[in-house]
């Protein structure tokens, strides 16, 4: 099962401030967020960039790795950036023909989402499909998943898999 763990992005800045003799209260949150935004990972593939209330919201994927014990499993980091925050999560997807899925964890729940590669795309499943395609078929990363039906068929997917979601309570950190 996947772990989607929020990474405390400002923690490194606090440690840096403490090591350099500054107090943790002395760091500027906005400056740290801006510095982190300007130092995005080199292999970050932006999947979503859309207007937010106070600026742009960006979601990207990076650090995609195959699981050595399961060739259908991919692990990656998900970058979620908004004008007020930056979060990095560790996630995984299953790419196999049987039960393709994405596991997403928030602070309150774990979502196991069974996906239908090549099937209908809605506002509710769009991010899941963007992430799944980027992790499983990196050469089409960022492509509108609504246009990938033939690609899915070529890979052996029926495009008729019923999508569903299981919600589990999040475990305490």
C-alpha positions in Angstrom: 0.0 0.0 0.0 1.2 3.5 -0.7 2.1 6.1 1.8 1.2 9.7 0.9 3.2 11.5 3.5 3.2 15.3 3.6 6.7 16.5 3.7 7.3 19.4 6.0 8.8 21.7 3.4 9.6 24.5 5.8 11.3 22.2 8.2 14.6 22.3 6.3 14.5 26.1 6.3 14.0 26.1 10.1 16.9 23.6 10.6 19.0 25.8 8.3 18.1 28.9 10.3 18.9 27.2 13.6 22.2 25.9 12.3 23.2 29.4 11.1 22.4 30.9 14.5 19.0 32.4 13.6 15.9 31.6 15.6 13.2 29.5 14.1 10.8 32.5 14.5 13.2 34.6 12.5 12.6 33.0 9.1 10.3 34.6 6.5 7.7 32.0 5.4 7.0 33.8 2.1 10.7 34.0 1.3 11.2 30.3 2.0 8.2 29.4 -0.2 9.5 31.5 -3.0 13.0 30.0 -2.7 11.5 26.5 -2.8 9.4 27.4 -5.8 12.5 28.6 -7.6 14.3 25.4 -6.9 11.9 22.9 -8.3 13.3 19.4 -9.0 15.0 19.1 -12.4 12.8 16.2 -13.4 9.5 17.8 -12.4 6.9 17.3 -15.0 4.1 19.9 -14.5 0.7 18.2 -14.9 -1.7 20.9 -13.8 -1.3 24.6 -13.8 -4.4 26.6 -13.1 -5.5 29.9 -11.6 -6.0 29.9 -7.8 -7.7 32.6 -5.7 -4.4 34.4 -5.1 -2.2 33.2 -8.0 -1.4 29.9 -9.7 -1.9 26.3 -8.5 0.7 23.8 -9.8 0.8 20.0 -9.5 3.7 18.1 -10.8 5.3 14.7 -10.6 9.0 13.8 -10.2 11.4 11.1 -9.0 9.4 8.2 -10.7 10.8 4.8 -9.8 9.8 1.3 -10.5 9.4 -0.9 -7.4 12.0 -3.6 -7.5 9.6 -6.3 -6.2 6.7 -5.4 -8.5 7.2 -4.2 -12.1 3.7 -2.8 -12.2 4.2 -0.5 -9.3 5.6 3.0 -9.6 6.6 5.3 -6.7 7.0 9.0 -7.2 6.8 12.4 -5.5 3.9 14.7 -6.1 4.6 18.5 -6.0 1.5 20.6 -5.0 2.2 24.3 -5.1 -0.2 27.1 -4.4 0.3 30.8 -3.7 0.1 30.1 0.1 1.8 26.7 0.4 4.0 24.0 -1.0 3.5 20.3 -0.2 5.4 17.2 -1.4 3.8 13.8 -1.1 5.1 10.3 -1.7 2.6 8.2 -3.7 2.4 5.2 -5.9 0.3 3.8 -8.7 -0.3 0.4 -10.1 0.2 0.3 -13.9 -0.8 -3.3 -14.7 -3.7 -4.3 -16.9 -5.5 -5.7 -13.9 -6.7 -3.2 -11.4 -4.8 0.0 -12.4 -5.0 2.4 -9.4 -3.7 5.4 -7.6 -3.4 5.6 -3.8 -3.7 9.2 -2.5 -3.3 10.2 1.2 -4.5 13.4 2.7 -4.3 14.5 6.4 -7.6 12.9 7.1 -8.0 9.9 4.7 -6.4 7.4 2.4 -8.0 7.1 -1.0 -7.6 4.0 -3.1 -8.9 4.9 -6.6 -9.4 2.2 -9.2 -8.9 3.8 -12.6 -10.0 3.2 -16.2 -7.1 4.2 -18.5 -8.5 5.5 -21.7 -12.0 5.9 -20.2 -14.1 9.0 -19.7 -12.4 11.9 -18.0 -14.3 14.2 -15.6 -13.3 17.0 -13.3 -13.3 14.5 -10.4 -10.9 11.9 -12.0 -8.7 14.2 -14.2 -5.8 14.6 -11.7 -5.8 10.9 -11.0 -5.5 10.1 -14.7 -2.8 12.8 -15.3 -0.7 11.3 -12.5 -1.3 7.7 -13.6 -0.3 8.4 -17.2 2.8 10.4 -16.1 4.0 7.6 -13.8 3.1 4.6 -16.0 3.7 6.0 -19.5 6.1 8.9 -19.0 6.3 9.7 -22.7 2.7 11.0 -22.6 3.1 12.9 -19.3 1.1 16.1 -19.4 -1.1 15.0 -22.3 -4.8 15.5 -21.8 -5.9 12.0 -20.6 -9.2 12.4 -22.5 -7.2 12.0 -25.7 -5.4 8.8 -24.8 -8.1 6.2 -25.4 -6.3 4.7 -28.4 -3.0 4.6 -26.5 -4.8 2.7 -23.7 -6.2 0.3 -26.2 -2.8 -0.2 -27.7 -1.4 -1.0 -24.3 -4.1 -3.7 -23.7 -6.6 -1.8 -21.5 -10.3 -2.4 -22.3 -11.2 1.2 -21.4 -14.3 -0.3 -19.8 -13.0 -0.8 -16.2 -15.5 0.6 -13.7 -13.9 3.4 -11.7 -14.4 3.4 -7.9 -12.9 4.8 -4.8 -12.3 3.3 -1.3 -11.8 5.8 1.5 -9.9 4.6 4.6 -9.2 6.7 7.7 -5.6 8.1 7.8 -3.3 6.6 10.3 -1.8 9.0 12.9 1.7 10.0 11.9 
